[in-house]
């Protein structure tokens, strides 16, 4: 029962943190290790439940995704949007595939997370004041060049603690996107990147997964992540539009200090 409740709790945390710039990966690594959760090797549980959060994005933006899929052969805007998702995802997918094992071995630890949480917060505070001029007000106005550049920023999120959403949103602001446009594009970019990460991790750890007899824990975490992400996605765009990134930055600093104190 303890493991089952822990799986639900970790899933809720995943859904709450995946789409805000505080690094869901950092939270999951610390929680799974700190709570002695019986996760399969290779951080498979942490990656798997992220798909629950991605399904929440797909459900809430199903009209946009379905329209793009249906009209991609005849509508230029749908073609550009699909191209932007491909270009925005390619850098992280390429670097992640090339350096997957090194990243998991060397960087998935609380010491790195504490450092990157705090450094990322300082960068967010700087960006909040500096990049205020916007030329792109919605995701349909993003050019392929800007999508690729934002995708290059997303590569930084391969380092746990950086935050995938944080890296893509900050990248979007750098290249002229408004806060709502940068946030929504971050949601869309999460779909191909996270699906690819789960498929790759599943393949790399297929023997451990087959031997893992607690599939109910995976299901519990998955459902909890899906439901909590549904709540967060609806709220986060409006929150960032009104309050910016300063609250998230201070939270990152506090979390980084707590992790440093506990694990050092």
Secondary structure, 3 states (H helix, E strand, C coil): CHHHHHHHHHHHHHHHHCCCCCCHHHHHHHHHHHCCCCCCHHHHHHHHHHHHHHHHHHHHCHHHHHHHHHHCCCCHHHHHHHHHHHHHHHHHHHHHHHCHHHHHHHHCCHHHHHHHHHHHHHHHHHHHHHCCCCCECCHHHCCHHHHHHHHHHHHHHHCCCCCHHHHHHHHHHHCCECHHHHHHHHHHHHHHHHHHHHHHHHHHCHHHHHHCCCHHHHHHHHHHHHHHHHHHHHHHHHHHHHHCCHHHHHHHHHHHHHHHHHHC
